[in-house]
Amino acid sequence: MFKSLRADIQATIARDPAARGWVEVVLCYPGFQALLFYGLARRLWRWRLRLLGRWVSTWGRWFTGIEIHPGAVIGHRFFIDHGMGVVIGETAEIGDGVTLYHGVTLGGVAPSVDSDNQRNQKRHPTLEDDVIVGSGAQILGPITVGKGARVGANAVVTKDVPPGVTVVGIPAKVVTPRLQPAEELPREPRFAAYGMPDGEIPDPVARALESLRGEVERLTARLAELEAKEEEAEKPLPRVQGL
């Protein structure tokens, strides 16, 4: 347990330039403090002391503003930056090296009424290793966000996200494609704050409007060409002298 906490402290220092040392992380970072509550609540949950585990996690929410259900599975080097308003549901699964910002929800959907065991049904998302989720993003349902993917701020994700891409918008759409196969993605990709891609972000709505404008201009030019041909055809034929 202490080895895991040490890794979480090191991950915080590595990803947040404002962190000046482990003492500051322990005393001043609610994301790390929420993991302390989660660690205890998770142990109680696995020992089948479910009510006591939920009680500890509730105290953690009051103290840090971060709600982590003790049934969630969280990997190593997990970092919650700022943290206020983060919600992680019961059947959520989080891999190693994942980063969440404030206001993120890993939410569930209603279980299927046809299921014989609705309570144990997977309802929350799975985040694979090295995923970054920007502030205010909502990831909903039993979907998978692939390794190294980035979810931009305020995005709403309801479908699987391929490894290594960046998605933004409502609903979330890919704006930065994966440049290499998933198996070739680096184990520790370069950190991108708030899950945003480097350089200018292509706006999918603006891109669609630009494509539509180009199509309208092409059709307008074609229409003008047809009208010119029609006017040419309607001109009277020149009179031939002597006829």
Backbone bond lengths (Angstrom), bond angles and torsions (degrees), N, CA, C in turn:
res aa  C-N    CA-C-N  psi(-1)  N-CA   C-N-CA  omega(-1)  CA-C   N-CA-C  phi
1 M - - - 1.469 - - 1.530 110.89 -
2 F 1.358 116.36 -45.60 1.471 119.43 -179.18 1.524 111.47 -65.66
3 K 1.339 116.60 -33.70 1.457 120.34 176.98 1.518 110.45 -63.70
4 S 1.341 116.35 -40.76 1.458 120.80 178.55 1.524 110.98 -65.84
5 L 1.346 117.22 -41.77 1.461 120.41 178.82 1.523 111.14 -64.63
6 R 1.322 116.57 -37.83 1.460 120.08 177.59 1.528 110.26 -62.36
7 A 1.338 116.28 -40.80 1.464 120.01 177.99 1.513 111.38 -64.67
8 D 1.344 116.63 -37.09 1.466 120.21 178.33 1.527 111.12 -66.63
9 I 1.330 117.27 -38.49 1.467 121.02 177.55 1.525 110.22 -64.55
10 Q 1.317 116.95 -44.93 1.461 121.08 179.72 1.527 110.93 -63.58
11 A 1.342 116.78 -37.81 1.464 120.28 177.93 1.526 110.95 -64.52
12 T 1.327 116.90 -38.85 1.469 120.82 178.50 1.521 110.89 -63.57
13 I 1.323 116.75 -46.39 1.469 121.01 -179.66 1.527 110.79 -63.79
14 A 1.343 116.66 -37.83 1.458 120.34 -177.83 1.527 112.25 -69.81
15 R 1.340 118.01 -32.25 1.458 120.72 -173.33 1.517 113.99 -100.00
16 D 1.327 117.72 -14.50 1.467 119.82 -179.63 1.523 108.96 -119.96
17 P 1.338 117.76 108.77 1.462 119.99 -179.74 1.525 113.25 -64.75
18 A 1.343 118.33 -14.94 1.461 120.92 178.76 1.521 112.52 -78.43
19 A 1.335 117.66 -16.32 1.464 121.09 -179.20 1.525 109.97 -79.03
20 R 1.340 116.59 122.25 1.463 120.81 -174.95 1.523 113.62 -103.42
21 G 1.315 117.67 -1.93 1.456 119.08 179.43 1.516 110.95 168.17
22 W 1.342 115.19 170.02 1.464 119.59 -174.11 1.528 112.45 -68.16
23 V 1.332 117.78 -30.85 1.460 119.66 179.36 1.526 110.06 -64.47
24 E 1.320 116.86 -43.11 1.460 120.56 178.54 1.523 110.97 -63.28
25 V 1.326 117.21 -39.32 1.460 120.66 178.92 1.526 110.38 -62.54
26 V 1.327 117.24 -45.87 1.461 121.41 -177.61 1.528 111.56 -64.92
27 L 1.338 116.61 -40.72 1.461 120.40 -173.46 1.525 114.42 -88.52
28 C 1.338 117.18 -26.97 1.467 119.75 -167.64 1.529 115.28 -121.66
29 Y 1.320 118.35 -1.74 1.460 119.91 -175.94 1.526 110.02 -109.73
30 P 1.338 118.10 106.02 1.465 120.46 -178.66 1.520 113.03 -62.27
31 G 1.335 116.89 -27.57 1.463 118.99 177.71 1.508 111.89 -61.74
32 F 1.324 116.80 -42.48 1.463 120.30 177.63 1.521 110.64 -70.59
33 Q 1.318 117.01 -41.14 1.469 120.09 179.53 1.530 111.05 -62.69
34 A 1.344 116.78 -35.75 1.465 119.88 177.40 1.521 110.85 -63.55
35 L 1.331 116.98 -33.57 1.460 119.88 178.20 1.524 111.59 -68.04
36 L 1.328 118.01 -31.10 1.464 120.76 176.16 1.532 110.04 -64.14
37 F 1.330 116.30 -46.83 1.464 119.62 176.37 1.526 110.91 -62.20
38 Y 1.326 115.91 -42.42 1.465 119.79 -179.52 1.527 111.24 -61.74
39 G 1.341 116.66 -42.03 1.463 119.53 -179.26 1.516 112.17 -57.99
40 L 1.338 116.39 -44.22 1.460 120.00 178.98 1.525 110.93 -69.53
41 A 1.336 116.67 -45.22 1.459 120.21 -179.67 1.525 111.23 -62.64
42 R 1.329 117.34 -36.77 1.464 121.69 179.66 1.529 110.99 -65.00
43 R 1.324 116.71 -41.52 1.461 119.83 178.25 1.523 110.81 -62.90
44 L 1.319 117.00 -44.36 1.457 120.32 178.60 1.529 110.78 -62.98
45 W 1.316 116.50 -38.72 1.461 120.88 178.92 1.526 110.94 -62.95
46 R 1.332 116.42 -43.35 1.465 120.12 -179.83 1.522 111.73 -70.06
47 W 1.327 117.09 -25.73 1.468 120.99 175.38 1.529 111.33 -83.05
48 R 1.340 116.17 7.19 1.464 123.73 179.19 1.530 113.00 66.99
49 L 1.326 116.17 21.62 1.465 120.86 170.38 1.526 106.95 -93.66
50 R 1.336 115.63 66.05 1.459 121.95 -167.99 1.520 112.49 -63.80
51 L 1.327 117.48 -45.60 1.461 120.01 -178.60 1.526 111.07 -63.58
52 L 1.335 116.50 -42.16 1.462 119.75 178.58 1.521 111.07 -65.08
53 G 1.332 116.84 -38.04 1.466 120.52 176.56 1.514 112.51 -62.35
54 R 1.342 116.84 -42.64 1.461 120.17 177.29 1.529 111.04 -66.23
55 W 1.323 116.58 -34.93 1.460 120.06 179.05 1.525 110.76 -64.54
56 V 1.336 116.83 -43.31 1.472 120.69 177.84 1.528 110.45 -64.23
57 S 1.328 117.51 -42.30 1.469 119.77 -179.75 1.526 111.02 -66.39
58 T 1.327 116.96 -31.31 1.469 120.04 176.57 1.525 110.81 -66.77
59 W 1.325 116.94 -40.93 1.469 119.98 174.23 1.529 110.53 -61.70
60 G 1.307 116.33 -39.11 1.465 119.41 176.94 1.510 112.22 -61.51
61 R 1.337 117.29 -38.97 1.468 121.02 177.86 1.528 110.47 -65.45
62 W 1.319 117.34 -44.22 1.466 120.38 179.14 1.525 111.60 -62.47
63 F 1.325 116.28 -37.71 1.460 120.71 -174.74 1.531 112.61 -79.11
64 T 1.335 116.87 -35.03 1.469 120.25 -172.65 1.525 114.34 -114.52
65 G 1.334 118.65 -17.73 1.459 120.40 -173.54 1.509 113.30 79.17
66 I 1.329 117.06 10.67 1.466 122.99 -178.67 1.523 108.31 -118.24
67 E 1.314 116.88 127.29 1.462 121.10 -178.37 1.526 109.92 -108.47
68 I 1.325 116.51 113.45 1.460 122.28 177.62 1.526 107.70 -121.94
69 H 1.297 116.60 116.44 1.465 119.79 178.47 1.536 109.05 -69.11
70 P 1.324 117.71 136.11 1.472 119.42 -178.71 1.523 113.94 -64.68
71 G 1.327 117.59 -14.37 1.455 119.64 176.88 1.516 113.55 -80.29
72 A 1.335 117.87 -14.05 1.463 121.21 179.79 1.528 110.48 -67.60
73 V 1.331 116.05 151.68 1.464 122.03 178.74 1.527 108.04 -111.28
74 I 1.327 117.01 122.33 1.464 122.01 -174.85 1.521 109.27 -125.29
75 G 1.334 116.42 134.30 1.454 122.20 -178.79 1.520 112.71 -84.87
76 H 1.331 115.99 -164.53 1.467 122.44 -177.12 1.532 110.86 -86.74
77 R 1.327 115.67 162.13 1.464 124.38 175.68 1.525 111.32 57.88
78 F 1.314 116.28 38.86 1.458 122.61 179.42 1.524 108.99 -82.93
79 F 1.340 116.98 135.96 1.461 121.43 -176.22 1.521 109.36 -133.87
80 I 1.331 116.06 122.05 1.466 122.06 172.77 1.522 106.92 -111.10
81 D 1.338 117.10 112.19 1.460 121.34 -177.40 1.531 109.50 -91.11
82 H 1.327 116.34 131.80 1.472 123.93 -176.01 1.529 109.79 66.15
83 G 1.305 117.89 -66.92 1.454 121.13 164.36 1.504 118.18 92.71
84 M 1.310 120.07 -27.68 1.460 120.63 -174.10 1.527 111.20 -54.56
85 G 1.331 115.66 128.84 1.459 120.84 176.55 1.507 115.48 86.59
86 V 1.333 118.88 3.65 1.464 120.63 177.52 1.530 109.15 -71.79
87 V 1.336 115.95 135.68 1.464 121.98 177.97 1.531 108.37 -130.20
88 I 1.330 116.51 125.48 1.463 122.26 179.14 1.523 107.37 -123.27
89 G 1.323 116.85 116.93 1.453 122.26 -172.70 1.514 114.85 -78.15
90 E 1.307 114.56 173.69 1.468 122.41 -170.28 1.522 114.34 -60.74
91 T 1.326 118.15 -44.12 1.461 120.03 -175.73 1.527 112.72 -100.68
92 A 1.335 116.88 16.63 1.465 120.42 176.28 1.529 110.11 -69.29
93 E 1.331 115.74 146.31 1.461 122.22 176.52 1.521 108.23 -129.03
94 I 1.320 116.35 129.21 1.460 122.46 -175.85 1.520 108.63 -125.25
95 G 1.329 116.61 127.64 1.451 121.56 -178.44 1.517 112.46 -80.94
96 D 1.323 116.35 -163.59 1.462 122.39 -178.11 1.534 110.41 -84.01
97 G 1.337 115.35 146.87 1.458 120.48 173.70 1.512 115.37 70.82
98 V 1.318 117.89 22.73 1.468 121.58 -177.78 1.530 110.01 -85.22
99 T 1.337 116.11 145.53 1.467 122.41 177.90 1.525 109.96 -125.31
100 L 1.335 116.50 129.80 1.455 122.48 173.68 1.525 108.73 -120.52
101 Y 1.332 116.18 144.37 1.459 121.71 173.27 1.525 109.92 -105.38
102 H 1.323 116.45 176.40 1.460 121.20 -174.30 1.520 111.71 -62.58
103 G 1.327 114.90 149.72 1.451 120.83 176.29 1.511 115.51 77.96
104 V 1.320 118.34 7.31 1.467 121.10 -179.25 1.528 110.00 -79.60
105 T 1.321 115.85 138.83 1.457 121.42 175.38 1.519 109.88 -121.40
106 L 1.317 115.98 123.31 1.463 121.36 168.49 1.525 105.00 -102.09
107 G 1.327 115.20 85.76 1.455 121.27 -167.32 1.513 113.57 -99.83
108 G 1.317 114.89 164.30 1.448 121.50 -178.73 1.513 112.31 -107.13
109 V 1.307 114.54 170.17 1.456 122.23 174.41 1.521 107.99 -119.59
110 A 1.315 116.05 163.94 1.461 119.96 -179.43 1.521 109.81 -63.77
111 P 1.323 118.46 134.11 1.462 120.53 179.17 1.510 111.62 -66.87
112 S 1.306 115.60 156.56 1.456 120.79 179.67 1.520 110.80 -63.93
113 V 1.326 115.40 133.27 1.470 119.24 -179.97 1.521 111.04 -70.91
114 D 1.341 116.83 -15.80 1.467 120.46 179.78 1.519 111.98 -83.51
115 S 1.341 116.86 -10.38 1.454 119.93 -177.61 1.528 110.40 -75.07
116 D 1.336 115.33 139.31 1.463 120.05 178.36 1.524 111.25 -75.46
117 N 1.332 117.14 -24.20 1.464 121.19 -178.11 1.516 108.90 -129.98
118 Q 1.322 116.23 75.77 1.457 121.13 -174.55 1.521 112.03 -64.88
119 R 1.326 117.63 -33.24 1.455 120.92 -174.47 1.534 111.98 -64.92
120 N 1.324 117.61 -35.77 1.462 121.28 -177.06 1.524 112.75 -95.99
121 Q 1.308 117.30 9.60 1.455 120.79 -179.37 1.530 110.39 -75.68
122 K 1.327 116.67 141.69 1.463 121.84 176.96 1.524 109.84 -65.65
123 R 1.344 116.73 120.86 1.462 120.93 -175.76 1.530 113.05 -124.68
124 H 1.325 117.51 -14.51 1.465 122.10 -172.56 1.534 110.68 -116.70
125 P 1.321 117.24 164.17 1.468 120.18 -174.20 1.529 114.30 -75.53
126 T 1.328 113.34 164.24 1.461 122.76 172.97 1.518 108.07 -115.62
127 L 1.331 117.20 125.47 1.461 123.13 175.93 1.518 108.03 -107.65
128 E 1.314 116.92 117.61 1.453 120.25 179.64 1.532 110.75 -77.95
129 D 1.324 117.19 -178.83 1.466 122.23 -172.38 1.534 111.93 -57.99
130 D 1.339 115.04 143.20 1.468 123.99 169.38 1.537 114.09 64.88
131 V 1.307 117.71 23.38 1.468 121.44 175.17 1.529 109.14 -76.35
132 I 1.337 116.97 143.87 1.461 123.13 175.66 1.528 107.84 -122.33
133 V 1.333 116.37 128.13 1.462 121.29 -178.41 1.522 108.34 -121.13
134 G 1.328 116.71 119.15 1.456 122.58 -177.17 1.516 112.73 -73.37
135 S 1.324 116.13 166.80 1.461 122.44 -174.33 1.526 111.82 -61.40
136 G 1.327 115.33 139.09 1.450 121.43 176.52 1.509 115.69 78.41
137 A 1.318 118.42 -0.27 1.462 120.48 -178.60 1.528 110.43 -72.02
138 Q 1.320 115.17 145.28 1.461 121.94 178.64 1.522 108.57 -119.77
139 I 1.318 116.69 118.06 1.463 122.17 178.22 1.519 106.29 -114.41
140 L 1.326 116.25 115.00 1.459 120.43 -165.20 1.519 111.73 -124.57
141 G 1.316 115.70 133.64 1.454 121.53 173.75 1.515 112.95 96.34
142 P 1.334 117.23 173.99 1.468 122.13 -177.48 1.525 112.23 -80.14
143 I 1.321 116.00 58.61 1.465 121.69 -178.18 1.527 109.18 -104.89
144 T 1.322 115.85 171.64 1.463 121.23 -179.66 1.521 109.91 -121.88
145 V 1.322 116.03 129.20 1.465 122.44 171.66 1.521 106.26 -100.94
146 G 1.320 116.84 115.02 1.450 122.21 -170.25 1.514 114.56 -67.94
147 K 1.300 114.95 165.24 1.461 123.14 -177.55 1.529 112.03 -54.18
148 G 1.341 115.70 131.19 1.455 120.93 175.31 1.513 115.07 73.70
149 A 1.326 118.77 6.30 1.467 120.76 -179.99 1.527 110.70 -75.01
150 R 1.335 115.48 157.27 1.458 121.80 177.68 1.520 109.22 -124.13
151 V 1.316 115.29 133.52 1.465 121.44 177.55 1.520 107.23 -112.97
152 G 1.326 117.25 117.17 1.455 121.72 -175.98 1.512 113.11 -69.62
153 A 1.321 115.92 164.00 1.458 122.23 -178.80 1.519 111.23 -57.83
154 N 1.343 115.48 137.11 1.464 124.71 175.90 1.522 114.18 65.48
155 A 1.311 118.23 12.13 1.466 120.47 176.32 1.526 109.80 -70.72
156 V 1.313 115.99 151.84 1.464 122.05 173.91 1.522 107.56 -118.46
157 V 1.313 116.04 113.75 1.467 122.04 -173.64 1.520 108.87 -110.74
158 T 1.323 116.50 121.08 1.466 121.34 178.95 1.522 112.46 -126.69
159 K 1.347 116.44 2.14 1.461 121.00 178.32 1.522 109.25 -130.74
160 D 1.321 116.95 160.46 1.458 121.69 -179.74 1.526 110.83 -55.77
161 V 1.330 115.48 143.17 1.466 122.28 177.48 1.524 107.98 -112.25
162 P 1.332 119.21 124.86 1.466 120.85 -179.34 1.525 111.40 -64.89
163 P 1.312 117.73 158.11 1.466 120.48 177.88 1.521 112.06 -62.23
164 G 1.326 116.36 142.78 1.455 122.16 169.13 1.509 117.44 76.51
165 V 1.336 119.72 6.39 1.458 120.77 -178.74 1.522 110.04 -103.52
166 T 1.333 116.50 169.67 1.463 122.55 173.40 1.513 108.57 -116.18
167 V 1.335 116.75 131.56 1.465 120.89 178.07 1.522 109.22 -121.69
168 V 1.328 116.17 142.15 1.466 122.16 176.98 1.521 108.38 -141.32
169 G 1.333 116.34 162.79 1.455 121.56 170.55 1.515 114.28 98.43
170 I 1.353 114.06 178.31 1.459 122.86 179.23 1.532 108.01 -129.60
171 P 1.321 118.62 110.11 1.462 126.80 -9.32 1.523 110.65 -70.35
172 A 1.314 116.21 160.04 1.455 120.66 -174.58 1.527 111.25 -65.05
173 K 1.338 114.98 135.58 1.463 121.65 177.52 1.526 109.11 -130.29
174 V 1.318 116.01 152.43 1.462 121.66 -178.93 1.523 109.15 -72.22
175 V 1.350 116.81 127.59 1.470 120.97 176.32 1.520 111.42 -116.66
176 T 1.332 117.04 -20.45 1.459 120.88 176.52 1.518 108.06 -127.60
177 P 1.334 118.65 106.57 1.458 120.16 -175.85 1.518 112.14 -71.49
178 R 1.322 114.74 160.38 1.456 120.14 175.68 1.515 109.19 -70.06
179 L 1.311 116.85 133.39 1.456 121.67 -176.86 1.515 112.87 -96.84
180 Q 1.318 118.40 -7.73 1.445 122.06 -179.04 1.522 108.97 -149.90
181 P 1.339 117.04 157.33 1.462 119.23 -179.96 1.517 111.84 -59.42
182 A 1.333 116.00 154.74 1.462 120.55 -176.14 1.518 111.62 -59.28
183 E 1.349 116.80 -37.23 1.467 118.66 -177.96 1.520 113.06 -70.69
184 E 1.352 116.91 -14.23 1.462 120.63 179.64 1.518 112.98 -100.73
185 L 1.328 117.42 0.32 1.461 119.80 178.52 1.519 109.82 -64.01
186 P 1.330 119.59 140.60 1.460 120.98 -179.90 1.512 111.95 -63.68
187 R 1.327 115.78 147.97 1.466 120.21 179.71 1.521 110.96 -62.42
188 E 1.320 118.43 -37.66 1.467 123.04 178.70 1.523 108.60 -124.93
189 P 1.333 119.08 80.36 1.462 120.28 179.40 1.514 111.20 -62.62
190 R 1.349 115.86 156.33 1.453 120.13 -178.91 1.517 110.14 -59.36
191 F 1.337 115.65 132.74 1.458 120.81 -173.76 1.525 110.69 -69.29
192 A 1.324 116.26 136.68 1.464 122.40 178.29 1.517 108.41 -122.96
193 A 1.323 116.89 110.64 1.463 120.71 -177.50 1.518 111.37 -59.54
194 Y 1.328 115.71 138.27 1.459 124.33 178.27 1.524 113.51 60.50
195 G 1.335 116.51 15.98 1.452 119.78 175.92 1.508 114.98 70.55
196 M 1.336 117.39 14.50 1.456 120.68 -176.21 1.517 110.26 -93.24
197 P 1.349 118.17 142.53 1.462 121.22 179.52 1.512 111.69 -70.88
198 D 1.322 115.81 158.88 1.461 120.64 177.17 1.524 109.85 -70.42
199 G 1.342 116.14 148.24 1.445 120.73 177.27 1.515 112.09 75.73
200 E 1.316 115.61 -162.06 1.464 121.21 -176.52 1.523 110.67 -72.59
201 I 1.323 116.80 137.50 1.455 121.84 -178.51 1.516 108.87 -91.40
202 P 1.330 118.04 121.53 1.462 118.69 175.98 1.521 110.51 -69.31
203 D 1.331 115.17 128.52 1.462 120.72 -179.97 1.521 108.60 -88.74
204 P 1.360 118.51 116.44 1.469 118.87 -177.38 1.519 113.24 -62.71
205 V 1.352 117.87 -33.30 1.460 120.48 178.54 1.528 110.10 -69.28
206 A 1.341 116.30 -46.02 1.462 119.85 178.81 1.532 110.87 -62.77
207 R 1.333 115.31 -37.27 1.457 119.21 179.10 1.535 110.81 -64.52
208 A 1.337 116.45 -41.04 1.464 120.12 178.17 1.521 111.12 -65.70
209 L 1.346 117.30 -40.98 1.461 120.91 178.73 1.519 111.24 -65.41
210 E 1.328 116.51 -38.58 1.463 120.17 178.46 1.525 110.90 -63.87
211 S 1.341 115.61 -40.88 1.464 119.79 177.23 1.518 110.76 -64.32
212 L 1.349 116.77 -40.16 1.467 120.93 179.06 1.518 110.78 -66.02
213 R 1.333 117.14 -40.39 1.455 119.97 178.77 1.524 110.97 -63.33
214 G 1.317 117.05 -40.79 1.456 120.33 177.74 1.520 112.23 -62.04
215 E 1.350 115.53 -38.92 1.463 119.19 178.85 1.526 110.49 -67.82
216 V 1.335 117.63 -40.11 1.469 121.03 178.24 1.526 110.18 -62.85
217 E 1.326 118.08 -42.72 1.457 121.42 178.97 1.535 110.51 -62.94
218 R 1.315 117.47 -39.69 1.462 120.50 178.91 1.531 111.03 -64.91
219 L 1.337 116.55 -43.12 1.461 120.38 179.49 1.529 111.51 -67.27
220 T 1.345 116.66 -37.94 1.467 120.79 178.19 1.525 111.03 -62.60
221 A 1.341 115.71 -42.97 1.462 119.67 178.61 1.527 111.06 -64.72
222 R 1.323 116.77 -39.22 1.463 120.00 179.23 1.518 111.20 -66.51
223 L 1.355 116.01 -40.88 1.466 120.54 178.00 1.522 111.27 -62.35
224 A 1.329 116.88 -42.59 1.465 120.26 178.07 1.526 110.90 -62.49
225 E 1.313 116.91 -36.85 1.468 121.13 179.15 1.524 110.76 -66.24
226 L 1.340 116.84 -42.26 1.463 120.42 179.77 1.523 111.17 -67.66
227 E 1.340 116.85 -39.14 1.464 120.08 178.51 1.529 111.20 -64.11
228 A 1.328 115.92 -38.63 1.468 119.45 178.17 1.522 110.97 -63.82
229 K 1.341 117.53 -40.40 1.462 120.90 178.32 1.522 111.12 -66.20
230 E 1.354 116.13 -37.80 1.462 119.94 179.61 1.528 110.76 -66.44
231 E 1.329 117.63 -41.43 1.461 120.74 177.52 1.520 111.04 -63.79
232 E 1.316 116.71 -37.29 1.458 120.90 179.33 1.524 110.47 -66.06
233 A 1.332 115.42 -37.92 1.469 119.30 -179.36 1.515 111.71 -71.21
234 E 1.338 118.95 -28.65 1.455 122.70 -177.91 1.524 113.17 -82.28
235 K 1.319 119.33 -11.42 1.466 121.12 178.87 1.525 109.62 -64.73
236 P 1.388 117.84 139.85 1.466 119.62 179.26 1.540 110.88 -68.29
237 L 1.322 114.20 146.80 1.463 118.41 179.81 1.543 110.24 -68.46
238 P 1.307 120.65 144.64 1.470 122.13 179.78 1.531 111.00 -66.73
239 R 1.327 116.68 141.63 1.446 122.36 -178.51 1.542 109.21 -78.13
240 V 1.306 114.33 131.38 1.463 118.84 -179.02 1.541 107.22 -91.47
241 Q 1.353 116.29 126.90 1.470 121.76 -175.62 1.536 110.90 -65.11
242 G 1.289 115.15 134.51 1.445 120.35 178.93 1.508 113.31 97.72
243 L 1.319 117.34 -8.15 1.469 118.48 178.69 1.510 110.28 -99.07
